[in-house]
């Protein structure tokens, strides 16, 4: 009989807890230059994944670099109210061309439903050791809670 009572107590506890505490939450929005931004927080409301699609203007006139950046835990800093991560990564583009990225994302939780921040990236496009172009982007982003 006491086992049934304890199971009922656990079930009632899950009914009383807010949904954001017991389930991960997805966020979706846009950046200042029109790219899709998504973010997922874990059970405790701490960011676990951040993705932004972006288009950076290059030094050579008329050229842009279109890509996306995905960052997953562990971040340089993250809690229920902020997100910060910075670092380099690389990508092979083909024909001996590669890109070296230096990206930084910073954001804050503004309300239960809204996160926003700034994303910046610089790209060096190289063939071997020869620098072909540099591309830069700094944009604001915002995401709203889904569901």
N, C-alpha and C positions, 0 to 999 in steps of 0.2 A: 504493500500500500504506500509506503514512504517513497519507493522508487517512482511510482506514478506521480506523486506530488512533486518530486524533484524534477522530473521530466516536464511537467506542466509549468513549473517555475522557469525553466530554461526557455520553453516555448513562449511564455509571456514576456520574458526579457527581450527576445527578438522582435516581438510585436511593438514594444515600447521604444526601442532604439530608432533614431532617425535613419532613413534609408541611406544617406550619404556615409554613415559610419560603417555600415555592414556591406557595402558594395562599391566597386570602382565606378568612377563617373567619367563620361566622355564630354569633351568640350569641342566646339567647332566655330570657326570664324575666318576672318580675312586679315591680310596685311595691308599696309598703306599702298603697296604697289599692285594689289589685286590678287596676290597668291593665297591659296587655301592654307589655313592653319588648323591643326588639330592638336589636342592635348588630352591625356588620360591621367587621372589621379587614382591612387590606390584606396584601400579600405579606410585609411586614416586621413584622407584628403590631401596627401602629399603627392606632388607630380611624379609620375613614373615614365612618361613618354611625351615628347614634344616633336612635332613635325611642321615644317614650313616650306611651301613651294615659293620660289623666288626667281626674279630676273634682274641681273646686275648690269649696269652700263659699263662698257669697257673704255679704255683710253683711246683705242683706235676708233675714229668716228664711224658710226653706223653699226658697230658690233655690240651685241649683248650676250651674256652668258646666262642660260636658263638651266636651273637645277632645283634641287630640294635638299633640305638638311633634316635629318632625324637624329634626335638625341634621346638616349634612354638612361635610366638610373645605372650607376650612381652619378649624380650631378655634382658639380663643384660645391653647390649649396642649394638646398631645397628643404622647405618645411611647408606647413599648411598655408602660409601667407606669401611665400616668395620662391623664386626659381632663378638660379644663376648657373651658367655653364659656359666655358670657353675652351677652345682648343683647335689644333690643326687636324686636318685629315687630307687624304689624297685620293685621286681617281684617275684611272687610265682611260683616255678618250679614243684611242686608236691611232694608227699611222704614226706611232712613236710620240704622240702628243699626250701630255699629262697635265692635270690641274692640281695645284696645291692650294688648299683652302685654309683660311683662318676665320673661324666663326665665333660669335658670342651672342648668347641669348640671355636676357634679363627680364623678369616679369614679376608682377605682384597681383595678389588676389584682391580685387576691389570690393567684391560683395560675394554672397553665396553663389551667385550665378555667373560672375564676370571675372576674368583674368585679362590683364593687358600688359604690354611691355615693349621692348625694343629688341630688334634683331639686326646684327650687322655682320657682313662677310666681306673679305677681300680674297680675290682669286688671282693666282699667278698661273698663266698658261705657258707651258714650256715644251720644247722639243729638245730632248737631251738636256744640255745646260743652257741653251739659248732661250731667253725670255721672248715670247711672242706677243703677249699682251697682259695687261692687268685690268681687273674688273672690280667694281666696288658697289656695295649696297648698304644703306642704313634705312630701316623702315620700322614703323610702329606696327604692332599687331594687337588683336583682341579676339578673345574667344568667349562664347556663351555656353553655359551648361545645356546639354542635350537630354531631353526626357524628364 
